[in-house]
Amino acid sequence: MGQKVRPTGFRTGIMVDWLSHWYATKQDFSELLVEDQKIRKYVKKRYKSSGISKIRIQRTREKVTVFIHSAKVGMIIGKKGAEVDKLTKDLEDLCHRHIEVKTIEVNTPELDPQLMAEDIAEQLEKRASFRRTMKKAIETSMEAGAKGIKVQLAGRLAGAEMARTEIAMQGSIPLSTLRARVEYGFTEAKTAQGHIGIKVWINNGDYLNPEEDSDAANAQASKVPKKPTRGRKG
């Protein structure tokens, strides 16, 4: 991450690809950039309970392809694809272009920082204890196979008079290792006392050899102590 909050900014173009794939002239660039933002905002608002991790956009001269990475793909597709057809039509009305929507399922939401941040926000809005919520999120991610996780909450925690920041961390979150797959998620919990900002960083191993990481994790889990434990005599 370096000293940056968002690790993807440090890795984009080196290890991480852009979320928008298109080329535009100087005259059209700003218009298309705002259009991308409108599409993302609309989809996130419409399906805020369907666990959307990220939205990638690709443009060609003929059409715009929107890839929605979600933990609950069924909610976006709908019965016999009716919901996705409706979404496509609404996005076409919004942008006045030919649009194609594709959904990609997130298999392990426990390792996705955006989904973990949204899960914490949902619990805080239900008046859950922030310390217990942070601890539970960290344990869930580490059990799912994360190499490290860091959670930061900022705001009027537990309804306190003054806003403050609380940080909890487990495992390793390397700051300057570009090949480390550190991912980031941010959201806000809208509580009665005010908004609480939630930032989550998750280290999901190595970009260059993910298989090696998973093998090492499996080997570590299968290790058993060689010497049996001996009880005290007397």
Sine and cosine of phi, psi and omega as CSV:
sin_phi,cos_phi,sin_psi,cos_psi,sin_omega,cos_omega
0.00,0.00,-0.33,0.94,-0.18,-0.98
0.91,0.42,-0.70,-0.71,0.10,-1.00
-0.96,-0.27,0.29,0.96,-0.03,-1.00
-1.00,0.06,0.44,-0.90,0.04,-1.00
-0.96,0.28,-0.73,0.68,-0.09,-1.00
-0.99,-0.11,0.93,-0.37,-0.08,-1.00
-0.92,0.39,-0.39,0.92,-0.02,-1.00
-0.91,0.41,-0.50,0.87,0.02,-1.00
-0.90,0.43,-0.49,0.87,0.00,-1.00
-0.99,0.17,-0.44,0.90,-0.13,-0.99
-0.95,-0.30,-0.21,0.98,-0.04,-1.00
-0.87,0.49,0.77,-0.64,-0.03,-1.00
1.00,0.02,-0.22,0.98,0.03,-1.00
-0.94,-0.35,-0.86,0.51,0.01,-1.00
-0.89,-0.45,-0.43,0.90,-0.09,-1.00
-0.92,-0.40,0.66,-0.75,0.03,-1.00
-1.00,0.05,0.27,-0.96,0.04,-1.00
-0.95,0.31,0.46,-0.89,0.04,-1.00
-0.99,0.10,-0.31,0.95,0.09,-1.00
-0.89,-0.45,0.80,-0.60,-0.03,-1.00
-0.91,-0.42,0.99,-0.13,0.10,-0.99
-0.19,-0.98,0.28,-0.96,0.05,-1.00
-0.84,-0.55,0.65,-0.76,0.02,-1.00
-0.61,-0.79,0.41,-0.91,0.08,-1.00
-0.97,0.26,0.18,-0.98,-0.04,-1.00
-0.86,0.51,-0.57,0.82,-0.05,-1.00
-0.95,0.32,-0.59,0.81,-0.10,-0.99
-1.00,-0.06,-0.27,0.96,-0.17,-0.99
-0.84,0.54,-0.78,0.63,-0.07,-1.00
-0.89,0.46,-0.62,0.79,-0.01,-1.00
-0.90,0.43,-0.69,0.72,-0.01,-1.00
-0.94,0.33,-0.55,0.84,0.04,-1.00
-0.91,0.43,-0.69,0.72,0.04,-1.00
-0.91,0.41,-0.60,0.80,0.01,-1.00
-0.90,0.43,-0.66,0.75,0.07,-1.00
-0.85,0.53,-0.70,0.71,-0.02,-1.00
-0.90,0.45,-0.64,0.77,0.03,-1.00
-0.89,0.46,-0.69,0.73,0.00,-1.00
-0.88,0.47,-0.75,0.67,-0.02,-1.00
-0.88,0.48,-0.71,0.70,-0.04,-1.00
-0.90,0.44,-0.67,0.74,-0.02,-1.00
-0.90,0.43,-0.73,0.68,-0.04,-1.00
-0.91,0.41,-0.68,0.73,-0.01,-1.00
-0.89,0.46,-0.65,0.76,-0.02,-1.00
-0.94,0.35,-0.65,0.76,-0.06,-1.00
-0.95,0.32,-0.58,0.81,-0.04,-1.00
-0.86,-0.50,0.73,0.68,-0.06,-1.00
-0.92,0.38,-0.35,0.93,0.00,-1.00
-0.99,-0.12,0.11,0.99,-0.06,-1.00
-0.98,-0.19,0.24,0.97,0.11,-0.99
0.88,0.47,0.87,0.50,0.02,-1.00
-1.00,0.09,0.86,-0.52,-0.02,-1.00
-0.99,0.13,-0.80,0.60,0.03,-1.00
-0.39,-0.92,0.31,-0.95,0.01,-1.00
-0.80,-0.60,0.88,-0.47,0.05,-1.00
-0.98,-0.22,0.61,-0.79,-0.05,-1.00
-0.80,-0.60,0.79,-0.62,0.09,-1.00
-0.87,-0.49,0.67,-0.75,0.00,-1.00
-0.83,-0.56,0.67,-0.74,0.22,-0.98
-0.83,-0.55,-0.03,-1.00,-0.01,-1.00
-0.92,0.39,-0.50,0.87,-0.10,-1.00
-1.00,0.03,-0.64,0.77,-0.15,-0.99
-0.51,-0.86,0.17,-0.99,0.08,-1.00
-0.89,-0.45,0.82,-0.57,0.03,-1.00
-0.97,-0.26,0.82,-0.57,-0.02,-1.00
-0.94,-0.35,0.89,-0.45,0.04,-1.00
-0.99,-0.16,0.88,-0.48,-0.02,-1.00
-0.96,-0.29,0.91,-0.41,0.05,-1.00
-1.00,0.01,0.91,-0.41,-0.09,-1.00
-0.65,-0.76,0.48,-0.87,0.05,-1.00
-0.99,0.13,-0.39,0.92,0.00,-1.00
-0.84,-0.55,0.97,0.24,-0.07,-1.00
-0.89,0.45,-0.56,0.83,-0.03,-1.00
-0.84,0.54,-0.56,0.83,0.00,-1.00
-0.92,0.38,-0.53,0.85,-0.01,-1.00
-0.99,0.14,-0.62,0.79,-0.02,-1.00
-0.95,0.30,-0.69,0.72,0.00,-1.00
0.98,0.21,-0.05,-1.00,-0.04,-1.00
-0.96,0.29,0.87,-0.50,-0.02,-1.00
0.82,0.57,0.50,0.87,0.06,-1.00
0.97,0.24,0.26,0.97,-0.06,-1.00
-0.93,0.38,-0.63,0.77,-0.06,-1.00
-0.93,0.37,-0.65,0.76,-0.01,-1.00
-0.93,0.36,-0.54,0.84,0.07,-1.00
-0.92,0.40,-0.65,0.76,0.02,-1.00
-0.91,0.41,-0.67,0.74,0.03,-1.00
-0.88,0.47,-0.69,0.72,0.01,-1.00
-0.85,0.52,-0.70,0.71,-0.01,-1.00
-0.90,0.43,-0.67,0.74,-0.01,-1.00
-0.91,0.42,-0.62,0.78,0.03,-1.00
-0.93,0.36,-0.57,0.82,0.06,-1.00
-0.91,0.41,-0.62,0.79,0.06,-1.00
-0.92,0.39,-0.56,0.83,-0.02,-1.00
-0.95,0.32,-0.65,0.76,-0.12,-0.99
-0.96,-0.28,-0.28,0.96,-0.05,-1.00
0.87,0.50,0.66,0.75,0.07,-1.00
-0.66,-0.75,0.27,-0.96,0.09,-1.00
-0.97,0.23,0.83,-0.56,-0.09,-1.00
-0.83,-0.56,0.63,-0.77,0.09,-1.00
-0.84,-0.54,0.78,-0.62,-0.02,-1.00
-0.96,-0.29,0.78,-0.62,0.06,-1.00
-0.82,-0.57,0.66,-0.75,-0.01,-1.00
-0.94,-0.33,0.64,-0.77,0.04,-1.00
-0.80,-0.60,0.79,-0.61,-0.06,-1.00
-0.99,0.13,0.69,-0.72,0.10,-0.99
-1.00,-0.02,0.94,-0.35,-0.12,-0.99
-0.96,0.28,-0.58,0.81,-0.02,-1.00
-0.85,-0.52,1.00,0.10,0.00,-1.00
-0.89,0.46,-0.34,0.94,0.01,-1.00
-0.93,0.37,-0.34,0.94,0.00,-1.00
-0.98,-0.21,0.11,0.99,0.02,-1.00
-0.97,-0.23,0.90,-0.43,-0.10,-0.99
-0.90,0.44,-0.56,0.83,0.00,-1.00
-0.91,0.41,-0.69,0.73,0.00,-1.00
-0.93,0.36,-0.59,0.81,0.04,-1.00
-0.92,0.40,-0.65,0.76,0.03,-1.00
-0.89,0.46,-0.67,0.74,0.00,-1.00
-0.93,0.38,-0.56,0.83,0.05,-1.00
-0.92,0.40,-0.66,0.75,0.05,-1.00
-0.89,0.45,-0.69,0.72,0.00,-1.00
-0.86,0.50,-0.68,0.73,-0.01,-1.00
-0.88,0.47,-0.65,0.76,0.00,-1.00
-0.95,0.33,-0.61,0.79,0.02,-1.00
-0.91,0.41,-0.58,0.82,0.05,-1.00
-0.92,0.39,-0.40,0.92,0.06,-1.00
-1.00,-0.02,0.28,0.96,0.06,-1.00
0.92,0.40,0.52,0.86,0.07,-1.00
-0.97,0.24,0.40,-0.92,0.03,-1.00
-0.92,0.39,0.78,-0.63,-0.09,-1.00
-0.92,0.39,-0.57,0.82,0.00,-1.00
-0.92,0.38,-0.69,0.73,0.01,-1.00
-0.91,0.42,-0.64,0.77,0.00,-1.00
-0.90,0.44,-0.70,0.71,0.03,-1.00
-0.89,0.46,-0.71,0.71,-0.03,-1.00
-0.89,0.46,-0.68,0.73,-0.02,-1.00
-0.91,0.42,-0.67,0.75,0.00,-1.00
-0.89,0.45,-0.67,0.74,0.00,-1.00
-0.90,0.43,-0.71,0.70,0.00,-1.00
-0.89,0.46,-0.67,0.74,-0.02,-1.00
-0.87,0.49,-0.72,0.70,-0.02,-1.00
-0.92,0.39,-0.68,0.74,-0.02,-1.00
-0.91,0.41,-0.61,0.79,0.04,-1.00
-0.92,0.40,-0.53,0.85,-0.01,-1.00
-0.97,0.24,-0.19,0.98,0.09,-1.00
0.90,-0.44,0.25,0.97,0.03,-1.00
-0.95,0.32,0.55,-0.84,0.03,-1.00
-0.99,0.14,-0.41,0.91,0.01,-1.00
-0.12,-0.99,0.43,-0.90,0.01,-1.00
-0.54,-0.84,0.62,-0.79,0.06,-1.00
-0.74,-0.68,0.76,-0.65,0.00,-1.00
-0.85,-0.53,0.74,-0.68,0.03,-1.00
-0.77,-0.63,0.82,-0.58,0.07,-1.00
-0.92,-0.39,0.66,-0.75,0.02,-1.00
-0.65,-0.76,0.76,-0.65,0.00,-1.00
0.54,-0.84,-0.29,-0.96,0.02,-1.00
-0.99,0.13,0.98,0.19,-0.06,-1.00
-0.94,0.35,0.71,-0.71,-0.02,-1.00
0.84,0.55,0.47,0.88,0.05,-1.00
0.95,0.32,0.37,0.93,-0.04,-1.00
-0.91,0.41,0.40,-0.92,0.00,-1.00
-0.90,0.43,-0.71,0.70,-0.02,-1.00
-0.97,-0.23,0.63,-0.77,0.06,-1.00
-0.96,0.30,0.56,-0.83,0.04,-1.00
-0.52,-0.86,0.11,-0.99,-0.01,-1.00
-0.89,-0.46,0.73,-0.69,0.06,-1.00
-0.86,-0.52,0.73,-0.68,0.00,-1.00
-0.83,-0.56,0.71,-0.71,0.10,-0.99
-0.76,-0.65,0.61,-0.79,-0.09,-1.00
-0.54,-0.84,0.53,-0.85,0.09,-1.00
-0.52,-0.85,0.58,-0.82,-0.03,-1.00
0.98,0.21,-0.37,-0.93,-0.06,-1.00
-0.91,-0.41,0.70,-0.71,0.11,-0.99
-0.83,-0.56,1.00,0.04,-0.06,-1.00
-0.92,0.39,0.74,-0.68,-0.09,-1.00
-0.99,0.12,-0.60,0.80,-0.13,-0.99
-0.89,-0.46,0.12,0.99,0.02,-1.00
-1.00,0.04,0.97,-0.26,-0.09,-1.00
-0.92,0.40,-0.51,0.86,-0.02,-1.00
-0.98,0.19,-0.18,0.98,0.06,-1.00
-0.95,0.31,0.76,-0.65,-0.07,-1.00
-1.00,0.07,0.96,0.29,0.02,-1.00
-1.00,0.00,0.85,-0.53,-0.02,-1.00
-0.90,-0.45,0.36,-0.93,-0.18,-0.98
-0.72,-0.70,0.59,-0.81,0.07,-1.00
-0.65,-0.76,0.58,-0.81,0.01,-1.00
-0.64,-0.77,0.64,-0.77,0.14,-0.99
-0.39,-0.92,0.08,-1.00,0.02,-1.00
-0.83,-0.56,0.68,-0.73,0.09,-1.00
-0.99,-0.11,0.84,-0.54,-0.05,-1.00
-1.00,-0.02,1.00,0.03,-0.02,-1.00
-1.00,-0.06,0.19,-0.98,-0.02,-1.00
-0.90,0.44,-0.54,0.84,-0.03,-1.00
-0.99,0.17,-0.32,0.95,-0.04,-1.00
0.55,-0.83,0.05,-1.00,-0.01,-1.00
-0.98,0.20,0.63,-0.78,0.09,-1.00
-0.90,-0.44,0.85,-0.52,0.02,-1.00
-0.99,0.16,0.72,-0.69,-0.04,-1.00
-0.84,-0.54,0.86,-0.51,0.05,-1.00
-0.88,-0.48,0.72,-0.70,0.00,-1.00
-0.75,-0.66,0.78,-0.63,0.12,-0.99
-0.90,-0.43,0.76,-0.65,0.04,-1.00
-0.79,-0.62,0.78,-0.63,0.07,-1.00
-1.00,-0.07,0.93,-0.36,-0.05,-1.00
-0.98,-0.21,0.51,0.86,0.09,-1.00
0.99,-0.12,-0.68,-0.73,-0.16,-0.99
-0.87,-0.49,0.67,-0.75,0.05,-1.00
-0.94,0.33,-0.58,0.82,-0.16,-0.99
-0.98,0.18,-0.61,0.80,0.04,-1.00
-0.66,-0.75,0.97,0.23,0.02,-1.00
-0.91,0.42,-0.49,0.87,-0.02,-1.00
-0.91,0.42,-0.63,0.78,-0.02,-1.00
-0.89,0.46,-0.64,0.77,0.01,-1.00
-0.89,0.45,-0.72,0.70,-0.03,-1.00
-0.92,0.40,-0.60,0.80,0.04,-1.00
-0.90,0.44,-0.67,0.75,0.01,-1.00
-0.90,0.43,-0.62,0.78,0.00,-1.00
-0.92,0.40,-0.67,0.74,0.01,-1.00
-0.91,0.41,-0.63,0.78,0.01,-1.00
-0.91,0.41,-0.63,0.77,0.01,-1.00
-0.90,0.43,-0.65,0.76,-0.03,-1.00
-0.93,0.36,-0.54,0.84,-0.06,-1.00
-1.00,0.06,-0.04,1.00,0.00,-1.00
-0.93,0.37,0.66,-0.75,0.06,-1.00
-0.80,-0.60,0.55,-0.83,0.02,-1.00
-0.91,0.43,0.69,-0.72,-0.06,-1.00
-0.96,0.27,-0.68,0.73,-0.04,-1.00
-1.00,0.02,0.74,-0.68,0.07,-1.00
-0.95,0.31,0.52,-0.86,0.00,-1.00
-0.96,0.28,0.71,-0.71,-0.02,-1.00
-0.97,-0.25,0.71,-0.70,0.01,-1.00
-0.99,0.13,0.42,-0.91,0.01,-1.00
-0.97,0.26,0.64,-0.77,0.01,-1.00
-1.00,0.01,0.45,-0.89,0.13,-0.99
0.99,-0.16,0.00,0.00,0.00,0.00
